[in-house]
Amino acid sequence: MPPMSIHFSSLWPFASLPPAAPPPATTHPSSSTTPPASLKLRPPPPASRPLLLARCDSPTAWLIYYFAFNLGLTIFNKRVLLSFPFPWTLTAIHTLAGTLGTQIAHANRLFTAARLSRNHSLILLAFSILYTVNIAVSNLSLHLVTVPFHQVVRATTPLFTIILSIIYFNKSYPFETYLSLFIVVLGVGLSTYGDYGWTLPGLLLTLLGTILASFKTVVTNIIQVGRLRLNPLDLLMRMSPLAFIQCILYAYLTGEIQRLHLFAQDHLDRRKLLALAINGVIAFGLNVVSFTANKKTSALTMTVAANVKQVLTILSAIMIFKLVISPMNLLGILITLIGGGYYAKIELERKYSSKNPDVLIIPNHHHPHHHHHHHSLDDQDDNDRHRQKTLLLQEDHHRFVPPPPEKSPAAATPLQINTVLSKQRSFNLSGSARELEEGPRPPSSAAGEPPLLNIISPR
């Protein structure tokens, strides 16, 4: 019989216990000797952070922050652009605020900047160009199509995100996911129902902007979760200066700088400067929240959240600006919210299913091939996210309760386990000597054989 050992760590997940001291050679079960302290099962250490802080740092919480900042910035931009009609300059202010905010955060050691190679720096440069080109194409297409048509086409962004995920990551999605996306697109179409005026160049540019938006979301997730694994503030610190320079360049090429110079001479006062500064601070907060939410969720979830945000923006505009909508628009708003809720339900079910790689599943079986089945990953992206989830669970293990042990007639104490080990060792030694003399015997349920497996068998 091969030697057997007790692994006390299996009795309490994530508990770090010192190895048990070797048992004495002779120990009587009725002995009143106090068991060694090394054999006592210790409770888990206290939580490293309160449960409230853990909930505030959950993916759901960051999506709520994303909605709040996005709606606030959209409404604020609407008010600012009514008296400051310079979109490229406003975007440059946003990127400048991101540059200053991240530099202040880095100076106060709120995050550590990663050391990047030349190739990684080129990737970030390309990402900043993608960021500004996406804004440029979106603004240009708005001049060629109506706002309702533009919103409906942009609502198909999740579909392009799925296509990119299938092509680059070999991911697969259930039928319910496609159904929920169809409901969201239908709802956005009905909520923006109106003058669907469009031209062929406008349609092509709007589709191009939609593809670029999907690609930007996917690349953002890759940069933060993939091999680079950048902190959101680190990514914003590297991207914002490049995007600022590009926005100023676009503003100059479109003649916006010259118009801004004439506008500032007569209309730019302290009140508008303060409003622009507040707008930049809100934009900086939105960028941090958006990048963090993308890192904690997924690219597809962020695109669906953007569609739901559009409908919430319509509702906010109705209440703030007292707009009038038709019953068809109201029906579209309800359908969009239903589709977004349905998608969230599907993602939640996938998250807690056994096939989801984003959740660490504590196996209740000791066979290694079952354990490997639960942790199979589809790609490098999921592998990195799985490691992050594992670290999070190890840090917050108090939120995960292990499966209860099977009931036994009497719970084994460390002293009893110590005694059983001694008997088992003596039994093995005598049995081995007897086998050398008489040969192996068939298995039998001898009364002298201790029920060791009933005590230490992993469950």
Steps between C-alpha positions, in 0.01 A plus 500: 500500500656835405553750780213743554508854630247751625467832320330732748484777240225303326288528814499880482547668158769766469612443865874490534582244772849388603585134442396264778765367732572125471282296740656315792573132463253386766188692587193368678157627389398572855808708569429846636812650347428836339547476121782704350411853399611427144210254461229742605281621218525875492219724377563708191670836549277805526385666181765718339241759407135562586230336295360842410824598328501170313150567371595853397782348293282237329431499122135595563606799707738622230222471239283721723784752523531483121132581451512786752810668355392442140154648551643792696758579234249465214254741660780737599646491149159584360483813714861598431481449122192724482726792590836351390458344153851359465489119535868437420613761751267349759649154434848649532399642840388151603831343401693785666307436823588133468867587460508730804290267716712193435823694555371618839394145588841365397681768701299396808585131433140395447625259234830371364588559137600186316822473302408446137710388211521686173242271340256560784548875467418476131184307590391782731575756229281308258230476767501877551464552125209255500346695788508834319413361156192339654388840629579666167302247295207522738488880482539497122222245449264710714520774235385257228218310677232588750543434871233222517660313210844547654384359835337195343813408304722556802270272699633208294843540662458185716448291187835614359657438840376140488640459148841632608500276809419196288770583244784591737420295812296205364228577753149363475175643632165332571187574302357698792783754467414571137132525592570756772713708261222495241256626764738784593552606136124490438437708809755765401345516154152560641620745765668718233220456247462815293669648198727224371667712235828363366738498204724224373824671612338570836393137536850374416664741744253408774569130447874572504460690826303210648772251405768731641306535825477121532868458419596770752301327775659162423852647487440682829411170664806329348739771620370485858440126535742349248878496504540873570257487794519875554337681787211722375677813628824387338324448167330839526829671589670362189210552261371845603800712387502331159125546460529864608758574230288325238183689603682833471624392157146411388368831636763688302433309177124560524543874569363472853804670655442817296130509591584442865739797497225730375249353746729547801537873439131574562328202667750313717468615863591353839169320536550309176860425589384353833235294318764367260729411791221309678418328174861386471497361856183301428655369177810389691281310747308341214820383331625338821163337567462386138843336483454335840154369412637363172775321689265350759227392256548435128495680168154369411355607835634852450344532154162383631536744790567779250172422324306501826674827585362658184145422607567627853637818341173544313305458824725751678466749214121466513496583870763776491422671169125416510495331162190338353518142371252281317355172632726320250808659657381406848444140387853491359642622830320223689612235249862616527494482878345153483766385253778640716360325808465175307861521387613566858306193616667284233847623592431437868395143427811444285716645775386247758478204267762226518624580150580862577878560530455825692392332826719282718301186578593313818479134392338247731678204339862401524550367148743724313326476163179647646697790639660563163159497331377787715802713426526454124547837325423603147773759441769714657249773585290265711814351656617839625158586634485161674826569681368837613181337630708241686701771674179682588349186653813435701478854634127490573460132592258590778234559237517142371372223725644151440262207459398353838675177598309176509344415833674232702398328824776678690727780387865400509722714718867560423591263784284222354652555156842478661404170663358357178817589313710316756280190474501517124877525494537201735242305299681573172835395643365173641304432181806560284708259712226236485475533122872438468460172687156376386435689177225753432155432647164583342338820630281452805313718744705409803385647824848619576523718189421859597246691285761750389334593171182606679699767676744641248341419166469827306148602400 
